[in-house]
Amino acid sequence: MYRIGEEEIQAVRRVIESRRLFKINDGGQECMHFEEELKAKFNTKYALLMTSGKAAIMSGLIGMGVGPGDEVIVPAYTYIATAIAVTAVGAVPVIAEVDESLTLCPKDFERKISSHTKAVIPVHIMGFPSDMTKIVEIAKKHNVMVLEDACQSDGGSFMGKRLGTIGDAGSYSFNYFKVITSGEGGALVTDNRELYERALIYHDSSAIAYFGNQLEGITEPQFCGVEFRSNEITGAILREQLKRLDGILFDLRKNKKYLMDKLSDRYNFIRSNDIEGDCGTTLPFFFDTIDDAIAFQNFAGEKGYGTTRPIDTGKHVYSNWTPIMEKRGAFNPKFDPFKFEENQGLQTDYHPDMCKKTLDLLARTVYISIDPDWNEAALEKISADL
Ligand SMILES: Cc1ncc(COP(=O)(O)O)c(C=O)c1O
């Protein structure tokens, strides 16, 4: 789905010829420029490029001070990485239903808030914006921090603001399956200085005090963290990808709108919280019954179209999050947050049918992936065939 080509090849060439592949040195500054360009484009104060989206979520949670004794609310429909990131910082995920938009249900989010809730992670899954107005309002009321998981929605927006920049912090993924990509990669954005400083220290703890002047102006004390540092080749590729982002989104949205307009007399679609800001990567058909959804899949398959029901997407569905469902938070039991004394009595009574509404909605939905490069003839054919 993504676009990549000559510009990225030139960017990689530039880095290799400079012989400066390390992020922190006097000359090669691709990562630094990427962070500056991301901040400018998304209108956010701080940005940190790192090795993955999960790395960005973990760094964001650490920046928020999340740890043992804390509950973090996550939607029942998201990639397992969202939930595992919570356990990786010593806290426990609390699983909440999604609503008819397939994003976090604000009502169930509020219902699941307890005196232990420290943060919520609304996930803009498949490029669908979560209802950030309601989520932020509820979070503020209960003093809960908001970390947006925009890993599947690089560049999307809600009510004119880029996804990831509405809550206290936001995370992006640039892995192979995303709107823009460098094979692997991620970024954290925030306007919160304290959160940024902690994430900066955490994500590069073994080098931050040694290389360059990264600690200049940092007042948070150093602590031991992990190593999620990126590199100049990734930074250079992402600078080119960022230039392409709005063009890709424009074409995805145009193609999605075309198909929805043509097909809306025959089909229903998943409700959108903001169709203008939706990334347009996915056309989500919604059916009254599971049988109708399967019949549509068979029909589309006979016409040669690949479809997916989100219920069949493995580790995107909470009931398939084996290590969470079985409460194995680490290999060494002493590191396992599910066994921590501080986490006893928290909402970790997981079972496969705990979010029945989510399972039902996912089973009644069928996706077709949208290609930004489909031309009018291709779109016309799809709408005629279906
Ligand atoms: C919703 C969601 N969150 C987090 C991640 C983690 O991103 P990464 O693979 O870059 O660690 C992914 C990756 O697929 C994702 O889809």
The ligand as an ORCA input file, in Angstrom:
! r2SCAN-3c Opt
* xyz 0 1
  C      -2.359     -0.599     17.107
  C      -0.890     -0.896     17.207
  N      -0.221     -0.508     18.297
  C       1.099     -0.739     18.426
  C       1.811     -1.382     17.456
  C       3.261     -1.611     17.639
  O       4.025     -1.051     16.622
  P       5.457     -1.669     16.279
  O       5.247     -2.928     15.517
  O       6.113     -0.596     15.463
  O       6.105     -1.886     17.583
  C       1.157     -1.810     16.299
  C       1.904     -2.514     15.252
  O       1.466     -3.161     14.381
  C      -0.231     -1.561     16.169
  O      -0.911     -1.962     15.092
*
